[in-house]
Amino acid sequence: MLSSCSMPQEKGIYYEDEDFIVQEGDSYSYLTCLGDLSDMEVRQYSGTQTIFAYSGVAMINTSVIYDITMGKFKVVLIDPNNEITELNGEQTFSLLGGLYQIKLIGDCAYGKVSINIE
């Protein structure tokens, strides 16, 4: 089976653009997205999508596992100072007040994703 992002994927051009990634709001597209965050399969995912936003003080545990077969994909935590931390595996964070966001970032990504946030 041949597949590609032959149509312009303007959302994917921002994959490395930190100024775009930290902006409020989402801009994303996909050919298909099956399942939920704990067991999701994406085809041709591009753009930025906020999946978690929290303002306050808390401890969170994240588990992020993904197997991308084509394209680029990452999951990031953005802190109130717009510092970006890439999430992969199991991590614990202290949220110390202000707005924290977790976003999916993709550039024509195909694969499986599992994300749990407690």
Buried (B, 14 or more C-beta within 10 A) or exposed (E): EEEEBEEEBEBBEBBEEEEBBBBEEEEBBBEEBEEEBEEBBBBBBBBBBBEBEBEEEEEBEBBBEBEBEBBBBBBBBBBEEEEBEEBEEEBEBEBEEEBBBBBBBBBBBBBBBBBEBE
